[in-house]
Amino acid sequence: MTYTIQYFILALPTIIFSFGLSGIILWRKNFILILIALEICFMATNLGFTLWSLYIDDVFGLIFCMTGLVLTGAEVALGLALAIILHKKKNTIETKKMKKLRT
């Protein structure tokens, strides 16, 4: 009985993380879609921390989850600021144009 719960705790975040990773690989031309796929990856790791913390009845996984949420919020704010700058300078959000953003 407990083995099925452990497999669920390990399998669900892994499946969600693989969806996010495949999204990063498939949508590498659009910057906003890369950010969304990266968010899916971060939320999958936070779900893994939370589920494992609840399973072993420990609070450290929840602390890691809260720290991850704060870091994810900062990452999204910086990413969206970059997207706005890219859109203002080049009038597009393609990642190929980001190399030319220095000029």
N, C-alpha and C positions, 0 to 999 in steps of 0.2 A: 504493500500500500504506500509506504513512504517513498519507494523508488519512483513511482509514477509522479509524485509531487516534485521530486528533485529533477526529473527529466523535464517536467513542465516549466519549472523555474529556469532551467538552463536553455530549453528549446525556444520558448516564446521570445525572449530578448534577442536571441541569436537570429531568429527568422526576421524580426523587425529590423535588426541591424543590417542584415544582408539585403533587405529591400532598400534601405537608405544608401548602402554602398553601391548597389546596382544603379540607383538613381544618380549618384555622383558620376559614375562611369558613363551612363547613357546620355545625360544632359550636360555634358561638359562644355557646351557652347553658350549656354545661358547662365548668367551669374546668379540670378534670383532663384532659379531651380536648383542650382548647386547648394545655395544656402538652405533651401527647404529640405533637400536630401540630407544635408549635414545635421540639420535639426532632428530629423528622424533618427539618425545614428546616435545623437546625444540622448534623445529621449529613450531609446532602447537600452542604453547603458544605465540610465537612471532607473528605468523599470527593473533591470536586473539587480541593481543595488537594493532597491526597495523590496522586491520579492524575496531576495536572499536574506535581507535583514529581518523581515517578518517571519521567515521560516525558522531561522536560528534564534529568534527572539533577542535581537541585539540592536542597539541604537546607532552603531557606527555606520551602517549602510545608509540609514536615513540622513545622517550628517553628510556623508559623501554625496548623496543625492541633492541635498540643498546647496552644497558647494558647487556641484555641477550645474545646477539651475542658474546660479549667479554667474558663473563663467559663460554659460550658453547665452544668457541675456546680453552680456558684454560683447560676445562674438557677433551676435545678430546686429547690435547697434553699430559696431564698426563696419560690418559687411554692408549694411544698408546705406551707411554714409559713403562708402566707396562706390556703391551702385548709383547713388545720386550724383556724385562727382563725375563718374564716368558718363552718365546720361547727359549732364550739362555740357561736358567738354566735347564728346564725340557723337552725341545724339543716338546712342545705342547702348545695349548692355551685354554685348558679346564679349567673351573672355579673350578673344584674339586681339581686341582693341586695347586691352589693359596694358600690354607691353608698351604701347605707344603713349601711355598716359604721362610719362615722365616729361615729355616735351611740352 
